[in-house]
Amino acid sequence: MLKKLISPAASVPEYHPSAPQRHEAEAAVELLLRWAGDDPQREGLRDTPARVVRAFEDWFSGYATDPSSFLTRTFEEVEGYDEMIVLQGISFESHCEHHLAPIIGQAHVGYLPSSRVVGISKLARVVEAYARRLQVQEKMTAQIAQCIQTVLQPRGVGVVIESSHQCMTTRGVHKTGVRMVTSTMLGAFRTGSDTRREFLSAIRCG
């Protein structure tokens, strides 16, 4: 069976003939359960490998999605509106590529349209598509901004992400309540201090 995947550097889904079969993935989970010291055949764990594989299909569904496809349908009849558009508080769940631990947070996205605007739900879908991959927050922030800039060609894009990393709160230093904040500013958001200030003020007001 061929499985649809997206490599970290790609933006368009491709079929990967060497992807493991479902039963191989379930066997790998069973192996990890045994390595952890438990019995995969006991009642509580008997169906866990299948459940974990189904969860992976959900958590990492972003590999089968081209984020730029959400931005292809735009609108030009906006009565000449050319001011900043901001969508704040886009909640997401992702997973750290170093430990597979959850990253839970919010993304704030803004752009200055040139001649076209996109439905606001599409911005949230772009965030979701990148979040549902193994991630590093810095990379995810840049990916979202670059995608919007490339497809919409606005005068500028700003993306701020703030999140909690479970690889830090549930292992290692075990520091709870810590949030990481990253940002990518392109075009007018990078070169114009007033534009950047307006965007940052808008997301703080929310």
N, C-alpha and C positions, 0 to 999 in steps of 0.2 A: 504494500500500500504506500502511495506517495503522500507525503505530508507537506502542507504549505507552511513555509517558514520565511522569516525575514532575518538576514544577518544584521548585526549591529550597525554596519556601515551602509546598509541598503535602505531604500525607501519604498521599494515595490516588492510585493510578495513573489516568492519563487518556489518551485517545487523541489524538494530535497529528497532524492531517492534513498539516501543512506540514513534517514531519520529512524530511530528505533521504533519497533512495533509496540503496541500497547502492552502486550504481555511481557515484553522485555522491561518496559518502564515499571510495571507492577513488581516484577522480580527484583528490580533494583531497590525498590522501597522495602520489600520483604527482607532483603539482605541488610539494609540499614537498621531495620528493627531488631534483627538478630544481633548485629554488631553492637547496638545499644544495650543488649543484655536481656531482651524480652523474647517471648515466644509468639511468633506471628500466627500460630495456629490456635492460640487460645481464643475464646469466644469474642472478647472485646476487640481483638486485633485482626480477626479473620478477614474482614472486608476492608481493612484500613488501606492496603496497597491500592485497591481500585478507587477508593475515595480520594486518596492523595493524588492519583493521576487525574481524576476528574477536576480536582481543585487546581492542579497545574494548568489544565486546559483553560480554566477561567482566569487565573492570575496572570498567565502569560499569553493571553489571546492577542495582545498587541503585536506579536510577531507576524500574525496573519493579516495585519491591517496596514494600509498605506495611509499615514496621517494626512498627507497632502490632498488626498481625494475628498476630504471633508470640506475643503476650502475652494473647490472648483466652481461651485454655484454661488455667484455673487449678485449683488443688486446695485444698479446705477441710479435708479429713480429715488434719490434721497433729498431732493430739493436743494442740492448744492451743499449738503452738510459735509464739513471737512474738519470738524473738531475731534478731540480725542474720544475714543470709545474704550471703556474699561469694563472688564468682567472680573469681579473680585470674589474671593472665597470659593474657588473651584476645589472641592474636596477630592482627594485621591488616595488610593492605596497602591504602593509599589513594593518592590523587594530589592534589597541590597544585593548586588552581584558578588560581594565578597563572602557573605554568610547566609544568603537566602532569607535574611530576617526582614520583617515588614518595615516599610517606610510609610508613615501616615502623616498627611499634611494637607496644605492648601496651596493652590497656585493663583496668582493674580496676573491677568494678562491685559495689556492695553496696546492700542495702535492708533496711528494718525492716518486715516484713509487718504488716498490720492484721488481716485475716482470711483472706487468700488468698495462696498462693504459686504460683510458676510453675516449670516444669521448667527446670533450669539451662542446658540447651542453648539455650533460647529467648533467654536474655540474650545469649549469644554470637551468635545470629542477628540480634539487634537491632544489635549492634556492627557486624557484617558488612554489614548493609543500608545503614547510614549511611557506612561506610568505602568502599563501592563506588559512590561518587559523587565528583565534584570537591569538594574539601574545604579548609577552614581548620580547624586542629586545635581552636581555641577553640570554633568553631561546632559541630563534631562532638561535643565533650565535652558541651555544653549540650543538643544534640539527643537524645543517648542518655538523659541524665538526665530530661529533660522527658517523653520518650516513656514511660519506666517509671513516672514519677509520675502521668501522665495516665491511663494504662490500669489500673495496679494499685492506685492510690490508697493507697500504703503510708504509714507514719508518717514515712518519710524515705528519701532516695536519695543515694548518693555515687558519683561517677564520677571516676576519675583516669586520664589517658592520658599515656604517655611514649613518645616516638618520635623517630626520626631523619628529617630532611628532606633529601632528595637535592638540592633546589633550593639548599641551602646547602653541601652537601658536594661536589657535582660541578660547580658554577658559582658565580659571584659571589665570595664570600670564600673558598671552598674550605676550610672548616674541618671536618675529620673528627672523629668521636668526640663530637660535640655532640648532646645529647638535650634535647628540649623537654618540659616537664611542665606539664599543665593539669589543673584540677579544677573540678567543679561539685558543690556540696553543697546539698541541698534538705531542707526539713522539719527533722527531729530532727538530721540530719547538719550542718545549718547553725547551728541554735540551741543544740544541746547539745554542749558541748566534750568531755564524756566519750564521747559516741557517736562524734564525729568522730575522737577520739584512738584509740578502739578500732578503727575502720575503717582508719585509716592504719597502725596497728600490725599489723593483720592482713595487709595487702598487703605490708608490708615483710618480715614473717616468711616470705613465700613466696619 
